[in-house]
């Protein structure tokens, strides 16, 4: 009885092992919404070329496989443009599965991998790319111009900075490096950019630097004098660390932590002098700015190349004892996202 039980167990284990050897699947690449793609296939070999994936028009992928010395002469060519494509293999075959405009699985036998000649390339026609064996890739990139409104929050003084008057301009990534996983859903990047913020107030009281401290001054003047407008401008180098999730075509969400190095600040006053003429006064306030601050930004892409953003700056703009203490919140649009 024990002998029969051991024999049955051994047969079951052998069957399970054999089944698992056949059923394992290794996913080589997942390409969402191939912009331009075609596959060439003979009974023993195939070649897949993809240019563009989703919103990434610079994406390029090429995969070819077949027995050594096998050519694609007389191959069937199928257009897979617009399809989602998955390249995979198992113990028996190499498979290219397309869904969308074409719903089909292209397979070639692959029982003896050692006899196969396999070539794969992730590359970017415009920028340098380094691809990894797991299908992920590193590349240089440049993207993002943002314009929006900025206002003060969490302030110990009524600064009078209104979003309708105060503006923000950002070159998000003049240059950077990014990593994409093989599914193309997840991207992690680090870049360098620049940011200009102009905090404007109008009406009574002008921003003014006096005795090394910024304040809102009720400046007296001769008859006919009238304050018009003043603004605080801050220029920063920024270093954004971004995680981006590509959900589906033209829909992305990006999360950023941004290190700012604030290199320049100035105050500009506009007023009407005693002669009724509009005059201007400029004051340098580099010494009153915090040199390093950290921001957090969320991007939500909803159509090709355009995203909404919300940016929160929890750290105070000015040094302690250098003027009113306030943080900022901005919102707007990012183009070429």
Beta strands, then each sheet from edge to edge (+ up, - down):
strand 1: 25-31
strand 2: 34-41
strand 3: 46-53
strand 4: 56-67
strand 5: 76-79
strand 6: 84-90
strand 7: 93-99
strand 8: 104-109
strand 9: 116-124
strand 10: 129-131
strand 11: 137-153
strand 12: 167-180
strand 13: 186-202
strand 14: 206-210
strand 15: 213-217
strand 16: 226-248
strand 17: 251-272
strand 18: 278-284
strand 19: 292-303
strand 20: 306-313
strand 21: 327-335
sheet 1: 1+ 6- 7+ 8-
sheet 2: 5+ 2- 3+ 4- 9+
sheet 3: 10+ 11- 12+ 13- 16+ 17- 18+
sheet 4: 10+ 11- 21+ 20- 19+
sheet 5: 14+ 15-
end
